[in-house]
């Protein structure tokens, strides 16, 4: 039997889809993540924005073009938010976001077999995404995810260490819905990092909140065998007034203090972030504060997007700015983000870095350095191997590099 497991949304969704894939493969299924002909489709949906939810609905028609007679199983945040929007389209099975084992169990039950628990996710040759936590208690005013994913819960340190030890990927990325809240019986991220210190592979953290950045955590990260010094430190706005309206629990000044602390421990670190433009209470002055903090924080990369009203959140009641205002601000934010990325990469010209080779296409091997610069090397290289390089200049969405020697 052939199954396609297609995923929209965050890395946590991707990890959960990979666990479903592992469960089906263990039962003898042929599983793909690419859309094409299949007997069964598992659609893991997203609801973080209106557009993501719309794309989730449109997936039903897309997969029916490949096989109108296939059975379609739907899970994820969009179906957790509103199951009827999928049930009305004639899918075979609908579940939500909180227990992805249900969908694997449903597929196997229909075709013979069972799934008592999801196995560790199927991992790539180059990067393993390790889910350490789920749920969120923060309830930012614009965000629907806490209502869909539920309260925070974390895996044990022993279970996480066991999964990382078994995976063959040279890099492991620790992710979750809010990994800053990670807690195993009161032991937080610093204790987890210390437990992972013996691992002989590159370790990278997923998105963090300001509250997680402490001297204790940074000291623990310095003790890792190979820490990737990229900190995705969620911002959302450079204006303290807007942050307050978003129910974000820090000020602009506090955020910049955390950036300075990171640079103290990791002077060459890449600090990446998310910024929302066009929040309902955002004035032009507030928006200018978001533009100016890009340079002040020294961001290496900014994921910029417009505010998307989500029914059921506190911000939904605030209304929405005119579409042309939101679009104009987003364009300015994107320009500033491109300039910041160029400036950051330019600071590493002719300097030594290392990267893990991933794919060879169109004459270049690509991969990422520890500080998350996408590298293009103009020759084929062995996937999953770490190489020392020097950056020669800007190229496409990253940098052109030359091999100096193999690590």
Secondary structure, 3 states (H helix, E strand, C coil): CEEEEEECCCHHHHHHHHHHHHHHHHCCCEEECCCCCCCEEEEEECCCCHHHHHHHHHHHHHHHHHCCCCEEEEEEHHHHHCCHHHHCCCCCEECCCCCCHHHHHHHHHHHCCCCCCCCCCCCCCCEEEEECEECCCCCCCCCCHHHHHCCCEECCHHHHHHHHHHCCCCEEEEECCCHHHCCECCECHHHHHHHCCCCCCEEEECCECHHHCCHHHHHHHHCCCEECCEEEECCECCCHHHHHHCCCCCCHHHHHHHHHHHHHHCCCCEEEEEEEECCCCCCHHHHHHHHHHHHHHCCCEEEEEECCCCCCCHHHHHCCCCHHHHHHHHHHHHHHHHHHHHHHHHCCECCEEEEEEEEEECCEEEEEECCCCEEEECCCCCCCCEEEEEEEEEECCEEEEEEEEEC
